[in-house]
Amino acid sequence: MQVREFGDVVSRAGCGLDWDSALAGLDREEFPILTGVCPYSDTVFNSWQRPNLLAEIDRLPAERGGPWVQEIRTLCVTADQAPHRYVWLLGD
């Protein structure tokens, strides 16, 4: 997970996201943003999508959470500090 601005990495997360335990099997209607994350390719969130991403993370059941949740929050704050920044979740 990272924040990029014009292709340059601005910030990186210290942990990764275990897609199988965190996102697999989520209800697509309840979590449309998180179910769009692909474990096999990169998923990018722009400034319009990040509030929805954060709202969905706040609704996740506790067993789906972990250190990655706070790291995404931190990355979103970093991305919001300047225009043209995107949060990237990197797939395999």
N, C-alpha and C positions, 0 to 999 in steps of 0.2 A: 504494500500500500504506500502511496506517495502522492505528493502534490507537485504538479508541473506547471511551469509558466513558459510559454513559447517553446515547449519541448524540453526545457531544462528542469532538472529535479531541484525543487526548492526545499522539500522536507521528505523524510522517509519515516515509516513506522518501524518500531523495534520488533514487533511480532507479526505474524501472519494471520490469515483468516482460514480456519479449518472449515471449508465449505460444507462438508458432510455433516458435521455436528451442529453448525450454526444456521445454515440456510436450506439444506436439502429438505424437501417436503413441506415447505411453508405454503400456506394458502395464497394463491395468486391474487385473489380479490382483496384480501386483507393486507398483503405486503407486495404491491405491484412493483415497487422499486427494487426491493431486496431479491425478489424472485427473478428479476432481470439480470442479476449478477451471474456471469458464466464462469465456471471453474476452469475452463479450457482456453479462454481468451481474455483480453483486457476489457474492463468495464470502466467507463469514464463518467464522472458526475460534474455538471456545470453549476453555475451559481443559482440557476432556477430549480435544479433538481436537489441540491443539497438540503434545503429545509425539509423536503419530503423524506429524504434518506434518514435524517436525524429523527424525524417523527416516527418513522417505522422502527428504528433502533430502540426508541423509548418504549415501544409497545411489545417488543420481543419477550417471550417467556424467559424467565431467569436461567433456565437450563440451556438456552441458546446463546447466552452472553459469554463474556470472557474479556480478557485484556484488549482484544481487538475493538470492542465497542468504544472504550475511552480513546483509543488511538484514532479511530475514525472521527470522533468528536474533535480531537486536537487537530487533525488534518483539515477538517472543515473550517475551523477557526483560522488556521494558517491561510487556507485558500481564500477566505473572505477578506483578508487584509489587503489585497490588491486585485485589480481587474486582470482578466485573462489567465486566471489560475483554475486548475481542474484537479479534482481528487481522482486518482487512478487506483483501481483494484486490479492487481496483476494476476492473470491466470497462468496456468502451466505453460 
